[in-house]
């Protein structure tokens, strides 16, 4: 089956040696992919909180595209579990369940720990300075209670280490996990801002990077994930009690 290529005839290896003619990509298909990537990144970075409703028209207007690529992007994200339908033309960012939290956390500890350790051993010495500047932005946003900005930069902090691991499939899997849990990171605040759990863990990442200790970098990120897990677990339990009451 060849959906993306066309040949005048197919008479074995010789015909393939003469080359194939590529079918032009449809404009709306390109726009659909671009819309998907933008929406995916915003979900990963916690731009939308759980319960936030999105319509095809609102997304199309925000991204400056027609309804077709906007619908394609939302349909794809819904199929991946990042969104759920609440109407024929409306989707909603789902709340994280306890079961999903436990599964995602277990996978994050294993995969992000691996990416962090391998990334730390391969990263340039300048990475610590880059991350320190990011942490300054995070600290400033925390002081101003701009938690959406904190989450936006926090994703960059983590992945700036992970991407040096040299394992693209691993990174892709980790990003899929963040796509599912990213919106729920809003439940970390304001407690994380008050207790400064994330600030401490990130500081340990910086110090371990400068010491060239990949195992310690891994441990710091794992502690960050565990601290987040405890807070999210509490938030889910509290929400369930409120709904039950």
C-alpha positions in Angstrom: 0.0 0.0 0.0 1.5 3.3 -1.1 -0.5 6.4 0.0 2.3 8.9 -0.4 4.1 7.8 -3.6 3.1 7.2 -7.2 5.0 5.2 -9.8 4.2 5.0 -13.5 4.7 1.2 -13.3 6.1 -1.3 -10.9 8.1 -4.1 -12.5 10.5 -4.9 -9.7 13.7 -3.3 -8.3 14.5 -1.7 -11.7 11.4 0.5 -11.5 12.3 1.6 -8.0 15.8 2.5 -9.2 14.3 4.9 -11.7 12.7 6.8 -8.8 9.2 7.7 -7.7 7.1 10.8 -8.0 6.1 12.3 -4.7 2.5 13.5 -4.3 2.3 17.1 -3.2 1.2 17.6 0.4 -2.2 19.2 0.8 -2.1 22.6 2.4 -4.7 21.8 5.0 -2.7 18.7 6.0 0.4 20.8 6.7 -1.7 23.3 8.7 -3.3 20.5 10.6 0.1 19.2 11.6 1.2 22.7 12.6 -2.0 23.3 14.6 -1.4 19.9 16.4 2.2 20.7 17.3 1.2 24.1 18.7 -1.7 22.8 20.8 0.4 19.8 21.9 3.2 22.1 23.2 0.7 24.3 25.0 -0.9 21.3 26.7 2.6 19.9 27.7 3.5 23.3 29.2 0.3 23.6 31.2 -1.1 26.5 29.2 -4.6 25.1 29.8 -5.9 23.9 33.1 -8.0 20.8 33.6 -11.7 21.6 32.9 -10.8 24.2 30.2 -13.1 23.9 27.2 -11.9 24.3 23.6 -14.0 24.7 20.5 -13.0 24.2 16.9 -13.8 27.8 16.2 -11.9 29.2 19.1 -8.8 27.2 18.3 -9.1 28.1 14.6 -9.3 31.8 15.4 -6.5 31.7 17.9 -4.1 30.0 15.5 -5.2 31.9 12.4 -6.3 28.8 10.5 -9.6 27.4 9.1 -11.8 25.0 11.0 -10.4 22.0 9.2 -6.8 22.0 10.5 -8.1 23.1 13.9 -10.5 20.1 14.0 -7.8 17.8 12.8 -5.5 18.9 15.7 -8.2 18.5 18.3 -9.3 15.1 16.9 -5.7 13.8 17.1 -5.2 15.1 20.6 -8.5 13.5 21.7 -7.4 10.2 20.2 -4.2 10.5 22.3 -6.1 11.1 25.5 -5.0 14.6 26.0 -8.5 16.0 25.4 -12.0 14.5 25.7 -15.2 15.4 23.9 -17.9 17.3 25.7 -20.0 18.0 22.7 -20.0 17.7 18.9 -17.6 20.6 18.4 -16.2 21.1 21.9 -13.5 19.3 23.8 -12.3 19.6 27.4 -9.0 19.2 29.1 -9.6 16.2 31.4 -8.8 16.0 35.1 -6.2 13.5 36.0 -7.4 10.4 37.7 -5.6 8.7 40.5 -5.0 5.6 38.3 -3.5 7.8 35.5 -1.3 9.7 38.0 0.2 6.5 39.4 0.9 5.0 36.0 2.3 8.3 34.5 4.5 8.8 37.6 5.9 5.3 37.5 6.8 5.8 33.9 8.2 9.3 34.5 10.5 8.1 37.2 12.0 5.4 35.0 12.2 7.2 31.7 13.0 10.8 32.9 15.6 9.4 35.3 17.3 7.6 32.4 17.1 10.7 30.2 18.4 12.9 33.0 21.4 10.8 33.8 22.5 10.2 30.2 21.8 13.8 29.3 23.9 15.1 32.2 26.9 13.0 31.2 26.8 14.3 27.6 25.7 17.9 28.2 28.2 20.8 27.6 29.5 22.6 30.7 27.5 25.7 29.7 24.2 23.9 30.3 24.3 24.7 34.1 24.5 28.4 33.3 21.6 28.1 30.9 19.5 26.3 33.5 20.4 28.8 36.2 19.1 31.6 34.0 15.9 29.7 33.5 15.6 29.1 37.2 15.9 32.8 37.9 12.9 33.3 35.6 11.0 30.6 37.4 11.8 32.2 40.8 10.6 35.6 39.7 7.4 34.1 38.3 6.8 32.3 41.6 7.2 35.5 43.6 4.7 37.2 41.3 2.3 34.1 41.5 2.4 33.8 37.7 2.2 30.0 37.8 1.5 29.6 34.1 4.8 31.2 33.4 6.5 28.9 35.9 5.1 25.9 34.1 6.1 27.2 30.7 9.7 27.5 31.8 9.7 24.4 34.0 9.2 22.2 30.9 12.2 23.9 29.2 14.3 23.3 32.3 13.7 19.6 32.3 13.9 19.0 28.6 17.1 21.0 28.2 18.8 18.2 30.2 16.8 15.3 28.7 17.5 16.2 25.1 21.2 15.6 25.5 20.6 11.9 26.2 20.7 11.3 22.4 17.6 9.1 22.5 14.9 10.7 20.4 12.4 7.9 20.9 12.8 8.2 24.7 12.3 11.9 24.5 9.1 11.4 22.4 7.7 9.0 25.0 8.5 11.4 27.8 6.8 14.2 26.0 3.7 12.0 25.6 3.6 11.6 29.4 3.8 15.3 29.8 1.0 15.8 27.3 -1.2 13.8 29.7 -0.1 15.3 33.0 1.0 18.8 32.0 -2.4 20.6 32.6 -2.6 19.0 36.1 0.6 20.7 37.1 -1.5 23.7 38.0 -2.6 21.7 41.1 1.0 22.0 42.4 0.4 25.7 43.3 0.4 27.6 45.4 1.9 24.9 47.8 4.9 24.4 45.6 5.5 28.2 45.5 5.3 28.4 49.3 7.3 25.3 50.2 9.7 25.7 47.2 10.0 22.0 46.6 10.7 22.5 42.9 13.2 25.3 43.6 15.2 23.0 45.9 15.2 20.1 43.4 16.3 22.3 40.5 19.1 23.7 42.6 20.3 20.2 43.3 20.2 19.6 39.5 22.4 22.7 39.0 24.9 21.7 41.6 25.1 18.1 40.4 25.6 19.2 36.8 28.5 21.4 37.9 30.0 18.5 39.8 29.7 16.3 36.8 27.6 13.8 38.8 25.0 12.2 36.4 23.6 10.0 39.1 22.9 12.9 41.4 21.2 14.8 38.5 19.0 11.8 38.1 18.2 11.7 41.8 17.3 15.4 41.8 14.8 15.0 38.9 13.4 11.9 40.5 12.8 13.8 43.8 11.1 16.5 41.8 8.8 14.0 40.2 8.0 12.4 43.6 7.3 15.7 45.3 5.0 16.6 42.4 3.3 13.2 42.7 2.5 13.7 46.4 0.9 17.1 45.8 -1.1 15.9 42.8 -2.3 12.9 44.7 -3.5 15.2 47.5 -5.3 17.5 44.9 -7.1 14.5 43.3 -8.2 13.2 46.7 -9.5 16.7 47.7 -11.4 17.1 44.5 -13.0 13.7 44.9 -14.1 14.5 48.4 -15.6 17.8 47.3 -17.5 16.2 44.5 -18.7 13.4 46.8 -19.8 16.0 49.3 
